[in-house]
Amino acid sequence: MKVLLIEDDRALAEALTEALGDAGLLVESAGTGGEGDYLLRTERYDAVVLDLGLPDGDGTRWLAQWRDDGIDLPVLVLTARERWSDKAAGFSAGADDYVTKPFETAEVLFRLHALVRRSHGHAHPVLSAGALSYDTHTGSVTLAGRPVSLTAQESRLLAYLLHAMPRVVSRSELAEHVYDRDHEPDSNVIDVQISRLRRKLGGERIETRRGQGYRLVAPGDEPT
């Protein structure tokens, strides 16, 4: 999962970026609404964490503009404002969820995972493809009930394929959503990491669609 964090408190942004990164998320940060707006319009993200008290305008103004422009990815508002009127303004502008400071990082993580799952049509925290399961809360992967050890990058690839299932995912989409914008890989790197996933999960679980990309399936599924 690739998240854009828009927060002007540098210490908080660094701490949250590190904590979410340790949990397997890719986090890119911006210190102003304008910087966040630029990144949001030029990069691909799965969710946004948005502070309301930004130095160049209230976060609700930026959020309302994104919704007016058809930018519909999940937005989690993160702010010290506790009044109901402030929360109502955030929801009215298009927020999907709201967390007040101070907060537990685990709560932010759980809420982000829930927002992204629901945006892909998944309500349950455990994503499955036949005997393969991925717990979005813990990041643990099991195959037929047995734990599977994956690297952080392999875990992000698998999670994105599971969220997108049964859709075919192109290499460029994987690069945009699974890798940092400063370290986006070429197609050969993605091919190598997909091959490693196949060795650990079984080659039949990830289809290659020539000229299109990859598709995760449960063995026995009919190709579409």
N, C-alpha and C positions, 0 to 999 in steps of 0.2 A: 504494500500500500504506500502510495506517495502522497504526502500531506504538505500543504502550504500553511505555515504558521505566520500570522501577521500580528506582531506584538512589539511595542516600542520599548518595553523594559528589557534591556539587553541581558541582564543577569537571569531573569525569568525565562527569556527565550532560549538562552544557552542551556539552562537546566532542563527545560522541557524537551528541547531537541535531543539532548543526550539521553534522557529517560525513555523517550519514545523510540529513539534509535536502538537502545539496548533491548527494547521489546520487539525489534524486527521491522519497524517502520522507517521509511525514508522521509526525512523532514527537511524542507527548504524554508528559510525564514526571510521575512521582510520587516523592516522597522517602521514603515509608514504605509498609509493606504495607497498612495501613489505607486510605491515600489511593488506592493502586493498586487495592485491592479495590473501593472505591466507584466508581472510573472504569470498571473492568472490568464492573461490573454495571449501569452506567447508559449507557455508550457502546458503540459497535461498533468492534472492532479486527480486524486480520487476523493479528496475532501479538503476543507479549509477550516483552520482554527483561527477565529477572528476576535481580536480585542476591540472593544468599543471606543476606548479613550485613546485615539490616535492623534499624533501631533498635527496632521494635515486634514482633519475632518472626522466627524463622528463615524464610527464603524457602520452604523445603520445606514448612513448615506451611501457609503461605498457598496454595501450589500444590496440596497434597493436598486442601485444602478446596474449591478450585475444581473439581478433578476429581470429588470426591464430589458436588458440586452440578451436575454435567453441563456445566461450561464446558470445551469441548474444543478451543479454538483452539490453534495451535502456540505452545509456550513454549521460548525459548532461555535457558538458565541462564548467567549471566555472573558469575563469582566468582573470588576469589583463592585459593580452596581447591583444592589439587592432589591431595590424597589420594584413592585409589580409593574408600575408604569414603564420602567426601563426594559423589563423583560417583554412586556407587551409590544413595545416599539421594535424590539429585536425580532420577535416572531412576525410582526406585521411587515417588516422589511424583507422577510424571507428566510429567517434562521430556521434550522431544523432541530436544534437542541441548544441548551443553555447551561453553562457551568459557572458558578460564582467563585471568586477568589476569597480566601485561600482554598485550595482544592487538593485532592489526592490525585497523583498522576495516574494511578490505576483507574480512577473513575473516568478521566479524560480518554484513556486508552480504550476502555470498555465501550464508552459512548461512540467513539470514532469507529470502532469495529462494527457496532450495531448499525450506525448510519450507512456505512459502505455496504454492509450485507443487504440491508433493505433496499438500497438504491439498485442492487443487482437482483432483487426479488427473493432474497433468502432471509427467512425470519429466525431460523435456529442458529445458535452460535457454532455448531459443529457442521462443517461442510463435508459432504460425502460424495464419492463416486464408486458405487459398488462396495467392495471391502476396504476401500481407501477412505480414511477420515482425517480431517484437519480441524483442530480446535482453535478457533480464532481468538479465544481468550488467553490460552496458554501457549499457542504456537506449536503444540505437540502434534505429531503425525503418527498414525498407526495404519498398518496394513494387515487385515485379517486379525485384528486385535493385538498385533505385535508392534512395538515402537520402531519407528524408522528414524535414523539419524540423518539430518540434512544440514548443510551449511546455511548461513543466513540468506545468501543469494538464492540457493535452491529453494528454500522455504518461501521466499517472496515470489519466485516464479510459479511454484505450485499453487500458492494462495491465489494469485491472479488468474491462473487457468481455471481453478475451481470456481471463483466468483463468476467468470465469464461463461462457464459451461452451460449449454453445449455449443456455444458459438466458437467459430474459428478465430484465433487471435493472431494478427500479423506480427512479424518481427519488429516492425517500427512501433506498434502499440506496446509490445513488451518493453522495448527500450525506453519509451516515454513514461511508463507507469512503474517500472521495477528498478530502474537505474537512476542514479543522480545525474542531473543535467550536465555536470562537469565531467562525468565519467561514462557517458553513454557508449555502449560497446558496438562493434561492428557485428554483422550477422554471424560470422564464424564463432565469435565468443558465445553468442546465444545458442548456436547449434551445439557447441561443446557442452554447455551447461544442461541443455535439454537431454543430451545423450547420457550425462551422469544421472539425471533424474530417472531416465528409463532403466538404467542398470539397477537402481535402488527400488523402483516401483514396479518394474515389469514393462518390457518394450511395447506391449499391446495397449498400454493405458494412454499413451500420447501419440496421436496420429499426426503425421506430417502431410499437409495439403500443399502440393507443389505450386509455387507461385502465390500462395495465400498465407500460410503460416501453420499454426499448431492448434490442435483440438484435443482436450482431455475427454476421455470416455471411460465408462465402466465396461470391463470385458463382457462381451455378449451384446452390447449396444449395436444397433444397426447404423453404419455410417450414413450421414445425410449429405 
